[in-house]
Amino acid sequence: MVVCNIRSLSSVLTGVQRYTSELLIRFDSNCINVKPDRSAHGVYGHLWEQFVLPFRLNSQLLWSPSNTGPLSVEKQVVSIMDVSPLDHPEWSSRKFSAWYQFLLPRLINRTRAVLTISEFSKQRILHYCPHAESKVHVTLLAADSRFQPVAQDGIAKAVRQLGIPSPYYLVALGSLEPRKNLQTLLQAWQQIQSRLPEDVWLVLAGAKGKSLVFGNQSFNDLPPRVHLTGHVSDALLPALYSGAMASVYLSHYEGFGLPPLEAMSCGTPVLTSNTTSLPEVVGDAALTVDPLDVEAVGVNLTRIVDDSALRDTLHQRGLARARLFSWDKTAQQTWAVLKQAENA
């Protein structure tokens, strides 16, 4: 039996929580889930993980699926989405970065196996822990089955509910945090919006990043024809993607990057960054661009809006690409690593 550290599931649903939830569904009764008795946020959650969790294991293998785990437990598999606190400590608060700079290398070297979600993330892990190569395993993510093309009436309903001013829009999904790079998108939009049809809008969908982690990020003086939805529920996301002329995801840094894959699963053309893990995810099924090049971003946004044949091509390629990823496959590969570590 494997003990799963589900401390992170008390947080707002993000990629880490999706990953954990999808795999636990498939592991069924083969895991014992443990979590703090009260809120797992902040310092209390880390203290519980380091000093209480180890005494609840009864010598069983621990799986910690959300970038952290107790340093005292060697009989453990840890899932590390990325090492952004090591690569870019400036993107997070000083305390957050300092903790993960201390924790991650020690955890990687201490535990029996490390799961990560792209070849990019594996190489970044090995950059800091080169002796860990034999125990780092790549298990790719997948889009939830709800992400598929939505009929026109469902799209129209979502557009109304989210207050989107036009049925013709580009969508950018991402929390308001530095690495999501929404500023470059807005700069490009400022340059091109007057040359696009007047009924084409840019929709920014996502919640604000945690102020304790990322500081206070905000946008002032938005360009014309930009609509902010705030957090979008899982129930509305497939329709939001399906109705978009394209999904734009210009993140500076991703361990995997679920939003482009979710968009492709809905048949939505994708424009994304040509850096970190994102080319691994989209292959030749999306347009990729230097996320720092405002002019190139603007040129590609204009191409997508103006060229319906290009959108049709990306629609077909995206659907085919998305079918290559499967949570069932990820679960099988993950379970194999867990059992191997349990018996080591």
N, C-alpha and C positions, 0 to 999 in steps of 0.2 A: 504494500500500500504506500502511496506517495502522499505526503503532506504538502498542500499548496498554500502559500502565503498570499492571501487575498486582501491585504491591507489596502491596496490601490483601488479596489472596487467601490470604496465609499466616496471616491472623487467623481467629478464631472466626467462624462463619457468622452474619452479621447482615444487615440490609437492604441495606447497601452491597455486601456480597459476593454476595448473591442477584442484585442488579441487574447487577453486572459479569458474573457467570457466565451468566445468562440471555441477555444480549446477545452475549457471545462465542460461545456455542453457535450463535447464528443468523448471526453474521458469518463463521463457518466459517474458511476459510483466507485471508480478506481482511485479517486482522490479524496482525502480528508481536508476540507477547507478550514483554515484558521484565520482569525482576524482579531483586532483589539476589541475590548468590551465597550469602548466608547469611541468617539471621533478619532480617526487615525491621521488627522492632518498635522502638519508641522512637527515641532520637536517631540511631542508626545508619541506620534506614530513611529518616529525613528528610534526613540528610547524603547518602546515596546518591542520593535523588531530586533534590536540589538540585545536586550537584556531579559525579555519575557519569552518571546517566541522560542529561543533555543531549548527552554525547559518543557515545551509542549510537544516535542517531537518523538519521544520514546524510541530513540535510535532509528527512526524511519527516515527515508530520504526526503529532503525538503526541496521543493521547487519554488523559487522566487521569481515570478514572471515580469517584474516591473522595475528593472534597473537597480534595485537595491536588495540587500539581504544581510543577515547577521554574519559578522566577520568570524565569530567563534565556531561556526558550523562548517566543517569540511565536507560532510556528506550532504552535498547540496548541488543543485543545478540552478544557475541564475540566467535569466533572459535579459540581454542588454540591447535595447533598441538602437542606441547610438552612443557615442562618447562626446557629444557636443559640449558638456561642461569642461572637458579637457581640451578640445580643439578650439572652443570659443568661449572662454570664461567671461568675456566682456558682455555676453548676451544675457547673463543672469545676475542676480544680486550677489554681493560679495560672499555672504554666508552660504548661499546655495552652491555656488561654484567651489568654495573652499571645502565643503563637506564632500562633494562628489569627486573632487580631485584627490582627496584623502582616501575615500571609500573604494572607488571603482578599480584602480590597479590592484589593491590588496584583495578585493573580492574575486577578481578574475584569476589571480594567481593561487588563491586559497581553495576555491571550489573544485569539484570533480569534473564539471563540464560547464560550458558557456554556450547558450543559444543566442544567435543574432539573426537579423532579418534581411541582410543583403551582403553581397560580396564586399561592397564599399565599407559597411560597418565592420565586417570581419578584418579588413585590412587596417582600419583605424584602430581597432582593438589591439591587433598585433604590433602596431607602431609603438604602443605604450607597453605592451606585454609580449615581447617577441618569443618568449619561451612557452607561451600558451597555445601555440599553433595546433598541436595534436588534439586539444580539447575544445576548440571553437567550431561550432556547427552552424551552418546557414540553413534556416527554415523560413522560406518566403511567406509573406502574408497573402491575403485574398480579400475580395470584396464580399460583403454579406449578400445572401441570395435575394434580398429585397431590392438590390440595385440592378434594375433591368429597365428597358424602355417603358415609359408610362404613356397611356393613351391621352389624346388631346384634352378630353374633359377633365382628367386628373391634373394635367398641367395647368389648365385654366383655373381650377379650384385653388391650387397652390399659389399661383400668381396673385389671385385675389386675397388669399389669407395673409400673404407676406407683404401686401401693399405695393407690389412691383408696378411701376407706372406704365409699362409697355410689355407686350408679348415678345418683343425683340430685345434680347439682352445677352450680355456676356456675364458669366458668373465667376467669382473668385471666392473660394472657400478657405478660411483659415483664421485662427485666433489672432488677436491684435498683439503680436509680439515681434521682436526685432527680426528673427530669422525668416519670418513669413514674407518679408520684403514687399508689403503692400505699397510702400512709398514709391518704389520704382514703377509699379503698375499705375499708380495715380499720376505720376509725372508723364508717363507715356500717354495715358488717356487725355490729360490736359492738352498735349500736343496734337492729338489726332481727332478728338471728338467733334470739332467743328467741320471736319471733312467727311464725317460719316453721316448716313441718313439720320434725320432728326428724331426718329422714333427708336433708335438703338441706344440702350442704356447699359451702364456697368453696374452690376449688383455685387456688393460685398457682403458675404454671409459668414457669420462667426461671432463668437463671444470674445470679450476682452481677456487677454492673458492674465494670469495671477499676478497681482501687483507685488506680492512678497517675493516672487521669483523673477519677474521680468521688469519690475519698476512700472512707472506709470507711462504708458504709451498712448498717444492720442493723435488724431488728425484734425487740423484746423483748415478752414478755407478749402473745402472740397471742390473739385472741378464741377462743371455742369453735368447733369444727367448721371449722377452717381447716387445709388440707392443703398442704404444700410439696412439690413434685415435684423441684425443682432443674431442671437443663437437660433438655429433652425433645427427643429425636431427631426429625429430619424424618420418619422412618418412622412415628412414633407420633402426630405432630401432627394429621393429618386425623381420626383416630379420636377423639382427645381433644376436638377441636372438635365433631365430629359427635355425641358423646354428651352434650354439655353442654346444659343448659336455656337457657343464654345465655353469650355471651362479653362480658366487661366490659373496656373499655380507656379509662381515664380520664386519659390522658397530658396533661400541661400543654402540650406543644409537639411537633408533628410536621411534618416536611417533606412527608410523605405519610401514612404509617401503614398498613403492610402487614397487621398482625394483624386489624383489622376486616374487610378485604377477604378474607383467607384464611378467616376464620370464616364470612362470608356465602357464600363459594364452597362451603362444606360444609353450607349450609342452616341455620347456627346463628344464632338471634336475637342482635342486637348492641346493647349499650348503650355509648355512647362520648361523648367530650367534644364540646361545641359550639363549640370554638375551633380556631384555626390551620387546618391543611389538612383536618382530619377530616370536616367537613361536605361538602367536595368529594368525598371518597371514598364516603361512605355515602348521600348524597342523602336521599331520603325512605324509605330501606329499613331504617333503624335508629332507635332512641331516642337522642336526644342530650340532654346535661345539662351544666350548669355544673360543671366538675371540682373547683371549690373549695367547692361547696355540699353539705355532708355530708348534710343532711336530704333534699335533692332526689335525691341518689344513692340513699339508702335507700328513698325512695318508689318510684323506678323499678325498683330491684331487686325490691321486693315485688310490684309490678305484674307483672313478668315471671314470677315464680314462681307467682303466684296465677291468672294469666289465660292459660289454654291457647289461647284463640282469638287473643289478641294474639301469642303465640309462633308460631302457625300463619301468621298474616299476615306477620310479620317473616321467617319461613322462606321464604315464596314471594317476597316483595319482595327479600330478600337474594340469592337465587339469580339473579333477573332482573338485578339491579344488577351483580352480579359478572361477568355475561357481557358487559358493556360494556367490560371491560378486557382487553387482550391483549398478551402479550409480543411477538408477531409485529408488531403495530402499533407498539409502542414501538421495536422494532429497526429497522423501516422508517423511522420518523421520525428516529431517532438517526443512522442511516447517511446519510440525506439531508443532515443538518447537517454531518456529518464530511466528506462529499464536497464540499459547498459551501465549507467552510473550507479544504480541501486545495487547491482551485482559486482561492482568493481572491488 
